[in-house]
Amino acid sequence: MKIKSLWILLAVALAALNTTQATTQTLPAPQLMPLEQQAQAALLSSKLLGRYHYRHIALDDNLSRQIFDNYLKGLDGEKMFFLQADVDRFADAQTKLDDAILNEDLSIPFAMFNLSQQRIAERFTYARSLLKQGFDFKARESYQLSRKDAPWPKSTDELNDLWRKRVKNDWLRLKLAGKDEKSIATILDKRYDNSLNSISKAKSEDVFQYFMNAYAMAIDPHTNYFGVRASEEFDISMRLSLVGIGAELYGKDEYTTIKALLAGGPAVLSGKLKAGDRIVGVGQGENGPIVDVMGWRIDDTVALIRGAEDTVVRLDVLPVEAGADDKHKLISLVRKKITLDKQAAKKSIIEVKDGSVMRHIGVITLPEFYQDFAAHQKGDKDFKSATRDVARLLDELKKDQVDGVLVDLRNNGGGSLDEAIQLTGLFVGKGPVVQQRDSEGNVTVANDTDTGLAWNGPLAVLINRASASASEIFAAAIQDYGRGVVIGETSFGKGTVQSVADLDQIAKNDKPEFGEIKMTIAQFFRINGGTTQLRGVTPDVSFPTMTDAKEFGESSFDNALPWTQIKAADYTPEGDLKTIVPKLIANHDKRVSHDKDFQYLQEDVAEFNTLRQKNLISLNEAERRKEREAQEARDRSREKNQGDNPSDKASAAARSHALQDDGMMSDERNLSADLAIENASKNAKDILLNEAVHVLSDEVGLLKDNPRLAASIAP
């Protein structure tokens, strides 16, 4: 009864505050309610987490407080919607969220979410009202970029002032980009109206997903809850395939719009669809009714378009060149298995000149450690696997007679632990790769036993702060074996192992309703006994970084597991590259001191870090114009200093133009402009990759100069 009464109190508070905080007429946000299966899934999750999680943390008032803090941050992390009075009214809920789960009554988190939606509606309604008033851009005031550490606003006036500055900054960005006042008002009014419309599309499953993740991540940062749809997306990301039509979709002006067609998919092979076409209806089979999807969420439309392989889906399409009232096209497609090649391993070869010597460095880019678990378990001999793909690419690079191989793991957040172990085996052969310690303190050593040696030549691994988990296992093993040089930034610092539990399978549900829990079950350790947990992998040759360890990485989490150490595994290093690392660093320092692109990067890093620490941006037009003009002058100067290579000059010019702040959001630009920005970023010179390739080229040269060292490194 206590939980029920608190929910009533919050509902009354919502109604009371609506009359005092709203400054213009605001449409009420939908009042979402928990479903019975969600309460059941929460209770089942709590039993699993309490019994099998690496950390045996009781679901009690202490954990409830952490869940509450996480949930509140999820609802309003930047403190731009709730007042201090709202937060005070939630105070009793801090120690009631454990009871909400155990008693299968999720009224409290749903009431909190409903109030947050109402507050969001009020804020964007207020933002729209400001567009009619205009702004004084001569005033000397500033806008705080991040408010996560700021106190909650104490009054509606204080909150209104925060939003006045936010809208003023949005307006000023568009003005500096050359938009006139009428266009600016139209763009922003539509932007804020879209935000209001998104509130009406919120579902009960969204609330449950937010709340359950607040619960899971209160135990440790890498324990997560996946709802039914999120589970499907996770599975797709691991197997790199789905069944559909092969089109990348996004939302624009209430339309589901085609952004790109995937090579080899039914959509592109039909010749009837193109980028920019809008899907307004979806029908199942040859004769099923067409369902109007105008105004739908993208994930709901995608769910209709996907389906069983070799079945028919019919699309009601408004062509890109057609007006809203023009003729539609009805297109039938047969769904097929689509391979997501963008996330698969890829190779390239980069030439490096060292004096009179030209070296060829093979680069393997691996975005994640993927594996089609289901296909593997079924005994499919051709199941998708990162290790298999990399082994094939290494065979190709050996035929190309490359001098060294660089494995690029930047922004690779991990994936399959088995793949990390087997991939390491491609470079070191059989032997221990990583150690695991379970919640009982039992330590096991994971060895590569099956994978044959695929490359025994010079090797380097490129990492950054976003390289995590399986990436860190691989990089650490290569470093511990003395097999290759690690280059880049200190990695993320995730030294824990997760396992996924299918709640529907456990509950023996006939259809998917409960989702999945990904929970931490062990901690992994390097074969040298240390762990990547918290500290990450420290590179042998370091590059500049824009990331702040307090903001991104394992060290940014309050409840991360501590760094610790265990006994080293029984392994034999393949070599000792420590003797050449000082020379590699000296060569790197000398080279980048004369590399204009690298110096520009260092300048940008320093400027970004200064801006981040300042955490303020001027709202004075003259000051902002001066800053923008200085940036444009700097870009022009850099373009002139690109040397005599026309492609370098053109690339630099296109990138600076495309990446110049236009004040627009992605769905506000026309598709060609948005794709131009993406392509400019993608095709820009990769300064860090180029330097990493030079470091590996130096490694190749030093090993050739020292045959004894080279012989000791080759497994």
VODRENFI-437081 format. One record per residue: x, z negated, y of N, C-alpha, C in turn; residue in three letters. Coordinates in steps of 0.1 Angstrom, whole numbers, plus 5000, padded with zeros to 4 digits. Atoms other than C-alpha are relative to their C-alpha. Layout:
N
XZYXZYXZYALA
...
***
This chain:
715
500850004988500050005000500950005013MET
499150014988502949935023500450145005LYS
499649874997504150295021498850085007ILE
501249944994500650425028499749965014LYS
500350054987500250205058501050065010SER
499049954991503550325072499750155004LEU
500449864998502450695068498950005011TRP
501150014990499250605088500549975013ILE
499450044987501350445115500750125006LEU
499349884995503450755118499150115005LEU
501049904997500450975119499349965014ALA
500650044988498950765147501050015011VAL
499049994989502250765166500150155004ALA
500049864996502251145164498950045010LEU
501149974991498851165179500249945014ALA
499850074987499750915206501050075009ALA
498949944992502951085216499750145004LEU
500449864996501351425217499450005014ASN
500750014987499351305247500949975011THR
499150044989502351185266501250095001THR
498849924999505251425257499750145004GLN
500349864997503651765259499750025014ALA
500149974986503951915293499150125002THR
500949885000502052235285499250004987THR
500849995012499352325260500850044988GLN
499249975012500952325226499050004988THR
500849985012499352455194500549894990LEU
499550105010499452175167500750074988PRO
499349955012501952235139499249964988ALA
500750035013500552245104500449874994PRO
499750135006500251915087500250024985GLN
499749975014502051965054499949874991LEU
500250125009501351735024500850024987MET
499249995012503451664993499150044988PRO
500749965012502451824960500349904988LEU
499850095011502051624928501350024992GLU
498849965008504851814910501249965007GLN
498850044993507251734938500349854999GLN
499850145002506751364935500649974986ALA
499650015014507251404897501550044999GLN
498649955000510451604903500949915006ALA
499150104993511851344927500349894991ALA
499850125009511351064902500950044988LEU
499149955011512951274873501450015005LEU
498749984994515851354896500749875002SER
499550144998516350984904500549954987SER
499650055013516550904867501350074995LYS
498849935004519151174861501249965008LEU
498950044991521251084891500549864997LEU
499650135003521150724882500849984988GLY
499350025013522350774847501250094998ARG
498949915004524651074847501050045012TYR
499149964989526151104882501349924999HIS
498650065000529951034886500049865007TYR
500150134993529050754910498749934996ARG
501250085004526650494896499549925012HIS
500650064988524850424928498549974998ILE
501450035003521550244925499150055012ALA
501049954990518450384943499349875006LEU
500550134994517850074965499950025015ASP
500250004985517449985002501350065007ASP
498849954994521150055009500150154999ASN
500049855001520950414996498950065008LEU
501149964992517550445013500450025014SER
499549984987519250395046500950125002ARG
499249884999521750665039499150134999GLN
500949885001518950905028499350025013ILE
500749994987517150825060500950065011PHE
499149944990520150905082500250154997ASP
499849855003520751235063498850085004ASN
501249924998517151335066499750015015TYR
500250004986516951245103501050115006LEU
499049904995520151455109499550144997LYS
500549875004518551745090498850045009GLY
501149974992515451725111500350035015LEU
499649984986517151695145501549955002ASP
498650045000520951685141500650005014GLY
499549994987521551785177499349925011GLU
500850094992519051535191499450075012LYS
500649924990517151795210498550004999MET
501450005002513651725198499349865000PHE
500550135001513051355190500449925013PHE
499650114990512951075217500449884992LEU
499650135006514450735210498749934995GLN
501350075004510750615208499650054986ALA
500349945013510250855179500849934989ASP
499150065009513250725161499749854997VAL
500350145002512250365167498849984991ASP
501250015009508850435151500350034985ARG
499649975014510750555120500749884994PHE
499150115004512650225118499649944986ALA
500550065012510550075090500250094987ASP
499849915011511050385069501450004994ALA
498650005004514750325066500249944986GLN
499950075013514350095036498850034991THR
501249975008511250265022500150134992LYS
499949865006512550605010500349984985LEU
499850035014513750454977498749984993ASP
501350035005510250324971499150134999ASP
500849874999508750664981500350084987ALA
499649925012510750824952499549934988ILE
500350075012510250554926498549994998LEU
501550015001506450524934499350135000ASN
500649874999505950894935499050025011GLU
500849984988504550884970500950045011ASP
499149944991506351114994499450015014LEU
500749994987504051055024500949985012SER
499250044989506750905046500950125004ILE
499249884996509251205045499250115005PRO
500949894995506351445050499549975014PHE
500550034986505051255080501150015010ALA
498849984991508551255095500250155003MET
499949854999508751635089498950055010PHE
501149954992505351695104500249965015ASN
499850044987506251495135501150095006LEU
498949924994509551695139499550145003SER
500649864997507552025137499250005013GLN
500850014988505251905164500949995012GLN
499150014989508151805186500750135003ARG
499449874998509752145180499150095007ILE
501049924993506552315190499949975015ALA
500150054986506352105222501250055008GLU
498849964993509952185231500050155003ARG
500049864997509652565227498950045009PHE
501149974991506352565245500549975014THR
499550044987508052385274501150105004TYR
499049904997510952635272499450125006ALA
500749884995508552925277499549985014ARG
500550024987507052755307501150015011SER
498950004990510452735324500350145004LEU
499749864997510753115323499350055013LEU
500849964988508253145352500649945013LYS
499650084988510152905375501350055006GLN
498749964995513553065378501149895000GLY
498950105001516952885380500950025012PHE
499050004989519552795407501350004993ASP
498749985006522752935394501249975009PHE
498950044991524752815424500349854998LYS
499850145002524352455414501249984990ALA
498850035009527452295398499549904990ARG
500450095011526152155365500550074987GLU
499549955012527152205329499049974988SER
500950025012525452225294500949954989TYR
499350065011526652015265499850094988GLN
500149915011527452245236499549934987LEU
500450075012527051985208499649865004SER
500550144996524951665211499949914987ARG
500250085013525351535175500549865002LYS
499550134998527251235188499449935012ASP
500750054988525051185219498949904996ALA
501250095003522350915221498750085000PRO
501349944999518751005216499550005014TRP
500650014986516951095249499049895000PRO
500850124998515150795262498650035006LYS
501349964993512350975281499850144999SER
500449865000510451295283500850075011THR
499349944989512151365317501450034996ASP
498749975004515551335301500150124990GLU
500149895010514551565272499750135007LEU
500349884992513051815297501250055007ASN
498849954993516351825316501050064990ASP
499249945010518251895284499650144997LEU
500649875003515952185277500150095011TRP
499949914988516052315312501450065000ARG
498649955001519852345308500250094989LYS
499949915012519552505274499450145004ARG
500649884997517152765287500850075011VAL
499249944990519252815318501250074995LYS
498949945006522252885297499650134992ASN
500549885006520253135276499850115010ASP
500349914989519153305308501350065006TRP
498849964993522653315323500950094991LEU
499349915009524253465292499550145000ARG
500649874999521853755294500250075013LEU
499749954987522353785331501450065001LYS
498549965000526153805327500250134992LEU
499949885008525554075301499450125006ALA
500549884992523854295327498550024999GLY
501549995001520154225319499349965013LYS
500750034988517654225348499049884997ASP
500950115002515253935354498850024991GLU
501249985008512254095339500350014985LYS
499549985014514154195307500349864994SER
499650135004515553845305498849914996ILE
501250085002512153675308499350054987ALA
500649945012510753915281500749964988THR
499250035012513553855257499949854996ILE
500050155003513553475260498649964996LEU
501450045004509753445259499750044985ASP
500249965014509753645227500849914990LYS
499150095008512653435213499449874997ARG
500650145002510953105219498650014993TYR
501349985007507553245207500350024985ASP
499749985014509253355174500349864994ASN
499750135005510552995170498749924998SER
501350075002506952865175499350064988LEU
500749945012505653115149500749964987ASN
499450045012508253005124499549874995SER
500650135004506752655125498850024991ILE
501349985007503452795112500350054985SER
499749955013505352945082500749904991LYS
499450115008506852615070499149974988ALA
500850035012505752515035500449864995LYS
499850125006505552205015501450004992SER
498749995007508552324994501249995009GLU
498950024990510652335025500349855003ASP
499850144997510051975033500649934988VAL
499550065012510751874997501550034998PHE
498649955001513952074997500949925010GLN
499350084990515151905029500249854996TYR
500050155004514251555017500949984988PHE
499250025013515751594982501550025003MET
498649984997518951724996500649885008ASN
499550124993519151425020500249894990ALA
499850105011518751204989501350034992TYR
498949965009521251394967501349985008ALA
498750004993523951424994500349865006MET
499750144997523551055002500949934989ALA
499250055011525250994968501450055001ILE
498749944997528051244974499750135006ASP
500349884992528451554996499750124992PRO
500149875008528351804967498949994989HIS
501250015008525251684949498850065008THR
501149934993522251904958498850024991ASN
501349965007518651984949499750145003TYR
500449874998517552334944498650014996PHE
501449975004513852414945500050134992GLY
500149895009512552694923500650135006VAL
499549884994513352974947501549995003ARG
498650024997516752824957500850014987ALA
499349995013517652794920500250144996SER
499949865003516953164916501250065008GLU
499049954992519253244945501449964996GLU
498750055005522053024931500450084988PHE
499749925012521853204898500450145003ASP
499749864996521953544915501550005005ILE
498750014994525053434934501149984989SER
499050025011526853334901500150124991MET
499949885010525953644880500250135008ARG
499849884991526253884910499150124996LEU
500949895004523154074899498549955002SER
501450034999519354084904499250124996LEU
500849885003516454304895499150035012VAL
500749964988514954484925500150145003GLY
500049864995515054794946501450045006ILE
498749984994518554754961500050035015GLY
500049994986517854694997500249875006ALA
499750134993519154435021498949995011GLU
501150014991516254305042500249895010LEU
500050104990515854105074498750005008TYR
501250014993513053985096500250045015GLY
499949964986512454155130498650035005LYS
501349984993509254135152498950004990ASP
501150025010507054015123500150104989GLU
499949905010508254305102501149964990TYR
498950005009510354305070500750135001THR
499349884997512954555079501250024991THR
498949975008515554735058501350015009ILE
498850014993519054655070501050104994LYS
499149915007521054855044499550024986ALA
500449975014520555025011501349994991LEU
498850035009522854924982500250124991LEU
499649885007524755204965499549994985ALA
500450005014523255304931498649944998GLY
501350065002519955124937498950105001GLY
501249914999516455274933499750045014PRO
500349974986515955264971500850125005ALA
499249894995518855484979499950124992VAL
500249895009518455704949498750085002LEU
501349934998514855784958500150105012SER
499949914988515955944991498949985010GLY
501250014991512755815007500149885009LYS
499950114992513955505024501450005008LEU
498850014992516555435052500049885008LYS
499850114992517955165073499150005012ALA
501050004988515355055100498650024996GLY
501349995005512355135079499449864998ASP
500750135000509754855080499050004988ARG
500950015011507954735049498849915004ILE
501250084995504354625058499149964989VAL
500850035012502854605023500750024987GLY
499349995013503854554987498950004989VAL
501050005012501854644955500750004987GLY
499450015013502554574919499450114990GLN
500449905009502454854893499550135007GLY
500549874995500955204896498749985009GLU
501350004993497555084908499649865006ASN
500350134994497854724920499750005015GLY
500350004986496454634954501249985009PRO
498950024990498754654984499849875008ILE
500150134993499354304998500750025014VAL
499549994987499854305036501049895002ASP
499050104999503154125043500549995015VAL
499750024986503154155081500049855004MET
499950144996504353825096500549904989GLY
499550095011505553695062501449965002TRP
498650045002508753505056500750104991ARG
499249905008511453725042500149964986ILE
499850045014511853515011498750024992ASP
501349975007508053555003499950154997ASP
500149855002508253935008501050044989THR
499049975011511453954986499549964987VAL
500650055013509653754959499150114994ALA
500949905005507054024957500750134996LEU
499349885003509554314957500849994987ILE
499350025013511654164929499049994989ARG
500950015012510254164894500850044988GLY
499449975013510954264858500650145001ALA
499349875000513354554851499050104994GLU
500749885004511754894847498549995003ASP
501450004995508454794863499950065014THR
500249924987506954974893499649905011VAL
500550074988506654834928499750115010VAL
500449904990504855024956500249935014ARG
499850054987505854984992499350085010LEU
500749944988503755055023501049995011ASP
498850004990506455165048499650075013VAL
500149944987506455235085501450055003LEU
498749954998509355465091500749955013PRO
499350054989512055365116499750075013VAL
500349934988511155635140498650005004GLU
501450004997507455575139499649885009ALA
500650104992505355375164499149914991GLY
500850095008503255075153498750064995ALA
501349955005500155285150500250144993ASP
499849875007501755595134499849994985ASP
500349995014501355715099501049924991LYS
499150075010502755505070500350094988HIS
499649945013504455615038499849914988LYS
500150095012503555485003501050054990LEU
498849965009506655484981500049914987ILE
500050075013506755394944501550004995SER
498750025005510055264930500049934986LEU
499950085013511055144895501249905002VAL
499050114999512954814896501150024990ARG
498850005009516454814882500949895003LYS
499050104998519354574877500950055011LYS
499149974988521354564910501249914999ILE
498850074999524954464910500449975014THR
499650034987526054284941501550015002LEU
498649975000529454444945500749945012ASP
499450054988530054294980500749874996LYS
499450135004530853954963500950014988GLN
499149985012532854104934501550015005ALA
498549994997536754104933500350155004ALA
499649864996538354404951501550005002LYS
498649994998541854534954500350105011LYS
499549914991543854714980501650004999SER
498550005000547554804985500450025015ILE
499449994986549454745018501550024999ILE
498549974999552854895026500649915010GLU
499250094991555454665041501450065001VAL
498649954998558754795056500949885003LYS
499050114998561654555053501450075001ASP
498849934998564654725069499850154995GLY
500149875006565155045049499150014988SER
500750015013563054925020498550005003VAL
501450004999559355005017499449934987MET
500650085011557454754995498550035000ARG
501449985002553954794981499449874995HIS
500550135003551954474980498550024996ILE
501450005005548754454959499249885005GLY
500850114996545954244974498750004992VAL
501250025007543154104953499149905008ILE
500950094992540253964974498949954991THR
501050065009538053724955499149915008LEU
500950084992534953594974499549874993PRO
500550125007533853354947500450014985GLU
499750015014534553244911498650024992PHE
501349975006531453414895500050014985TYR
500149985014530253424860498550014996GLN
501450005005526953534844499849914988ASP
500150115011526353214824499050044989PHE
501149975010523153334807500550114991ALA
499649895009524653664795501249964991ALA
498950055008527753484783499549924988HIS
500650085011525653234763499350094990GLN
500749915009523653524748501050084991LYS
499049935008526953674735500150145005GLY
499849874994526853974758501550035003ASP
498549984999530354124755500450055014LYS
499649944987530154284790499449915011ASP
500550084990528953974809500950005012PHE
499249994987530053964846500949875001LYS
499050115000533153754851501150035011SER
498949984990535653704880501350034993ALA
498749995007538553674856500150144994THR
499949875005537653994838500250115010ARG
499849904990537354184870501450005006ASP
498750014995540654054883501050054990VAL
499049955010542454134850500050155001ALA
500149854999541154494853500750055013ARG
499449964988542354514889501549994999LEU
498650025002545754374879500650124992LEU
499549885008546154654853500150125009ASP
500049894991545354904880501249995009GLU
498950024990547954754904501350024993LEU
498849985007550554754877500350154998LYS
499949865001549955124872500550065013LYS
499649954987550455164909501449955004ASP
498750054999553754984905500249925013GLN
499950094989553154724932501249904998VAL
498950095000556054494941499649854999ASP
500550145000553954174944498550005001GLY
501550015000550354054942499649885009VAL
500650114991548553844969498549984996LEU
501450035003545353674958499449935012VAL
500650054988543153624989498749924996ASP
501150095003540853324984499449945013LEU
500650054987539853275021498550014999ARG
501550014999536253165025499450004986ASN
500550015013535953134987499749854997ASN
500550145002533852814982500049954986GLY
500050045014534352804944499150074991GLY
500849945010532052864916500349944986GLY
499950045013532652854879501449934997SER
498750065004535352604867500750074989LEU
499449925011535952804835500750125006ASP
499449894994536653104857501349975007GLU
498850044993539252914877501149984990ALA
499050035011540952804845500650134994ILE
499649885007540953144829500850095010GLN
499349914990542053324862501449955001LEU
498650064999545053084864500850054988THR
499349955012545953194829500550145001GLY
499649864998546253554840501450005006LEU
498750004993549353444860501049904994PHE
499150105006550853154840500050004985VAL
500150005015549753224804499349874996GLY
500650125006548652944781500649875006LYS
499550134995548852584793499049935008GLY
501050084993547152304812499850065014PRO
500349954986545452404845499549895009VAL
500650114991543452104857499649894991VAL
500450125008542651754846498649955006GLN
501350054996539151594847499949864996GLN
500350145003538151224849498549985002ARG
501550024999534551134841499749865006ASP
500550134994532550834853500549884993SER
499550115008533850624825501549985001GLU
498650014999537450684834500850084990GLY
499349925010538250924805500550125006ASN
499349884994540751194814500150104989VAL
499849895009540751534797500850115007THR
499249894994543151824803499450134996VAL
500549875003541652174806501150105000ALA
498949905002543952444792499450145000ASN
500349865003543852814793500650044987ASP
499549985013544052914757499750154995THR
500449875005542453264754500650125009ASP
499749894991543553464785501550044998THR
498649955001546653684781500650015014GLY
499349994987549253704808499850145006LEU
500249874994548353984832500950045011ALA
499049974990550953954859501149905001TRP
498950095000554353804858501050025012ASN
499249974989555753944890499849905012GLY
500250094988556053784925498549995004PRO
501450044997552853614936499849915012LEU
500350094989551253454966498549985000ALA
501450034999547853294973499749965014VAL
500450024986546153305007498749925000LEU
501250094999543753025015499749965015ILE
500350064987541952875045499249884998ASN
500850135001539852565053498850024992ARG
501249985008536852725036500350044986ALA
499649985014538752775003499749874994SER
500450135006537152504981499950004985ALA
500350025014536752364946500850094991SER
499349925009537652634921501250075006ALA
498949944993539852804947501249905001SER
498950104999541752484951500649974987GLU
499550015013542152444914501050114997ILE
499149895002543752784912501249995008PHE
498850004991545952754943500949884996ALA
499250125004547052404932500850024987ALA
499349985012547952514897501250105002ALA
498949904997549952824910501249935007ILE
499050074993551752584933500849904991GLN
499450105008552452314907500950074989ASP
499249925010553752574882501250065006TYR
499049934993556052704909499950154997GLY
500249865004554553044900499850095012ARG
500249914988553753164936500049915012GLY
500050074987553753064972498650005006VAL
501450014994550552934989500250015015VAL
499949964986549953065024498749975007ILE
501250014992547452985051499749865006GLY
500450134995545552665061499849904989GLU
500350115010545052335043498650034996THR
501349975006542052395020499049895003SER
501250084997538652225021500249854996PHE
499950145005539451914999498949964991GLY
501150035010536651934973500649984987LYS
499450025013538051774942499149944990GLY
501050055009534851714923499450114992THR
500649905009533151884894498549984999VAL
501550015000529351964894499550074987GLN
500749935011526952044866498550015004SER
501449984996523452184870499049964989VAL
501050045009520452024853498750075003ALA
501349944998517252224849498949904998ASP
501150115001514451974856498850054992LEU
501249955007511752204842500350004985ASP
499650005014513752234809499949864994GLN
500050145004514151854807498549954998ILE
501450045000510451804815499150084990ALA
500749915009509452084791498850065006LYS
501149934993507352254817499950144996ASN
500249865005505852584807500450105011ASP
499649914990506552744841500949925010LYS
499150074991509252664868499249935011PRO
500650084990507952384891500949905007GLU
499250124996510552114894501350045007PHE
498749974994513752304903501249954992GLY
498750045007517352204895500749895008GLU
499150094993519751924904501450044996ILE
498549985002523452004908500749875004LYS
499450134997525251674905501549994996MET
498650035003528851554905500149924987THR
499950075012529851454870501549964997ILE
498650035003533651434872500850035013ALA
499049974990536651444895501150084994GLN
498949935006539351694890501349975007PHE
498650034995543151644894500950114996PHE
499049905003546051864896500849974988ARG
499250035012548351894866501249915004ILE
498950094996550951704887499549865002ASN
500650144999548551404888499349975013GLY
500750024987547451434924498750064999GLY
501349944999544051554935499950075013THR
500349934987542851804961498949935008THR
501150074994540051564969500549945014GLN
499850054986539951485007501250075007LEU
498949944994543451625013500250154999ARG
499949865002543051975000501450044994GLY
498749945004545952204990500850035013VAL
499149984988548752205016500850134998THR
499349885002550152555020501549985002PRO
498650004998553852625017500450065013ASP
499849934987553752855047498649995008VAL
501250034993551152735073499750105011SER
500549914990549052955096499149915010PHE
500850074991547152845128498649994996PRO
501450035005543652705123499149975012THR
501150034990540452695144499149894995MET
500950105005538852435122500549865003THR
499750144997538752065130499649924987ASP
500250085013539151835099498949905002ALA
501150104998536651595115498650075000LYS
501249934999534051875117499750084987GLU
500249915011534652085086501049974989PHE
499250045011535952005052499649874994GLY
500450125007535751715028500249875009GLU
499750114992537251475054498949985011SER
501150014991534151545076498849924995SER
501150075006531851365052500349854999PHE
499850155000531350985055500149944986ASP
500150065013530750935018500850084990ASN
499249935010533451155003500849914991ALA
499250085009535351024973501449995006LEU
498650024994538850884983501050084992PRO
498949935007542151054974500549894990TRP
499350095010543750904943500950084991THR
499049935009546250994916499949944986GLN
499950045014546550984878501350054995ILE
498749965007549351054853500050155000LYS
499949865000550651404854499850054985ALA
500249935013549751644825501450044995ALA
498749955007552351764800500150155003ASP
499949864997553352094815501450035004TYR
498649964996556552294822499950105011THR
500049914989556952454856500650134997PRO
499549875003557552824855501350035009GLU
498949984991560052814884500049905011GLY
499950094989561052634916500150085013ASP
499949914988560152834947500349915012LEU
499750084988560852534969501350035007LYS
498749964995564352664973499950115010THR
500149894991563152974991499049985011ILE
501150024990560252825011500649985014VAL
499550014987562452725040500450135006PRO
499649874995563753075043498750085003LYS
501349934997560153215041499449955013LEU
500650054987559052985069500850055012ILE
499249964989562053075090499850155004ALA
500349854998561353455085498750015007ASN
501449994994557653395093500149965015HIS
499950044986558453205125500650105009ASP
499349904992560853465137499150135002LYS
500949884999558453755129498949985009ARG
501250024992555353605145500449985015VAL
499650014986557353525177500150135007SER
499949874994557653895182498750084997HIS
501349935004554153985169499049975010ASP
500950024990551854035198498649964995LYS
501350035006548754025176499949864996ASP
500050145005549753695161500049905012PHE
500050084988550553555196498649995006GLN
501350004994547153665208499149904992TYR
500850095008545553485178500349855003LEU
499750144997547453165186499449965014GLN
500650024987546253195222498549974999GLU
501450015002542653235210499749864993ASP
500250135007542952935187500249885010VAL
499850114990544352715215498849995010ALA
501150004991541552825238498749954994GLU
501250055007538852765212500049854998PHE
499950145003540152425204499849925013ASN
500250074986540252335242498550005003THR
501449994997536652455246499249904991LEU
500750095009535552255215500249855004ARG
499850144995537151935228499349975013GLN
500750014987535651995263498549984997LYS
501450025004532152035247499150035012ASN
500949984989530752155280500250155005LEU
499949874994529952495295499450015013ILE
500550004986529452565332498750085000SER
501249934998525952675343500050065014LEU
499849944987527352795376500450154998ASN
499849865002527153175378501350055004GLU
498749964995530253225399501149964990ALA
499050055009532353015375500050084987GLU
500149935013530953185344500550155002ARG
499649864998531553535359501550005001ARG
498550014999535153435367500649994986LYS
499550015014535653325331499850134992GLU
500349875008534053645317501050115005ARG
499149904995536153865340501449984995GLU
498750035005539253685329500250044986ALA
500049965014538353745293500150154998GLN
500049855001537654115299501450055004GLU
498649964996541054145317501049984989ALA
499150035011542753975289499850104988ARG
500349905010541054215264500750145004ASP
499449874995542154525285501550004998ARG
498650015001545654395286500550014986SER
499650005014545754345249499950144994ARG
500249865005544354695243501250095004GLU
498949924995547154845265501349974992LYS
498850045007549754655245500050024985ASN
500149975014548654785211501150094995GLN
499049905004551555035211499550145000GLY
500349864999551355405205499050044989ASP
500949965010549055395175498650025005ASN
501449984994545755555186498949924993PRO
501150075007543755395158500049855003SER
499950144996545055045167499349985014ASP
500650014987544055105203498550015000LYS
501449975001540655245194499349884993ALA
500650115008540054955169499949885009SER
500050114991540954695195498950015011ALA
501049974989538754855222498649984994ALA
501450015006535754885198499749864997ALA
500350145004536154525186499749925013ARG
500250084988536454375221498650045007SER
501349964994533354575233498949954991HIS
501150045009531254495202499949855000ALA
500150155001532154125203499849935013LEU
500250054987531654085240498649935000GLN
501250075001528853825244498950085008ASP
501149934993525554015251498849915001ASP
501150104998523453695251498850024990GLY
501249975008521253835223500249944986MET
499950045014520453705188499950134992MET
499949885009520853935158498750084999SER
501349935002517154015154499450055013ASP
500449954987516854095191500750135004GLU
499449884997519254385191499450114991ARG
500449905009518454725177501050014989ASN
499250005013519854785142501350065002LEU
498749944999522655015152500949925008SER
499250084992523954775178500549884991ALA
499750125009523854485152501050044990ASP
499149955010525554695126501450035006LEU
498749974993528254805151500849875002ALA
499350134999529054435157500649964987ILE
499550045013529354365120501150094996GLU
498949915004531454675114501349985008ASN
498850034991533754595144500749884995ALA
499450125005534354255130500750024986SER
499549985014534854375094501250095001LYS
498949905000537154665104501249965009ASN
498950044991539254465129501349974992ALA
498750035007542954425121500049854995LYS
499950145006543354125097501449955002ASP
498750054996546253955114500649914990ILE
499550105010546553675089500350064987LEU
499749935012546353905059501350085001LEU
498849924998549054125073501249915000ASN
498850095000551353835079500249944986GLU
499950055014550653695044500750104992ALA
499449905007551654025030501550015003VAL
498550004996554954015049500749884994HIS
499450115006555553665036500350034985VAL
499849975014555053785001501150114998LEU
498949905000557354085008501449935001SER
498750084999560053835019500349934987ASP
499850075013559453644986500650104990GLU
499549905009559953964967501550035002VAL
498649974997563254034985500949894997GLY
499250115003564553684981500249984985LEU
499950015014563753684944501050114994LEU
499149905004565654014940501449975003LYS
498650044996568653864958500549894991ASP
499650115009568553574933499450024986ASN
500549975013568153714898499749884991PRO
500250125008568553374882498749935003ARG
501250064996565653234902498850094996LEU
501149915004563553544896499749994985ALA
500250015015564153514858499349874996ALA
500650125004563153154858498549995004SER
501450004996559853234876499250084991ILE
500849925009558753514853499749934987ALA
500350085012556853344825500450084988PRO
***
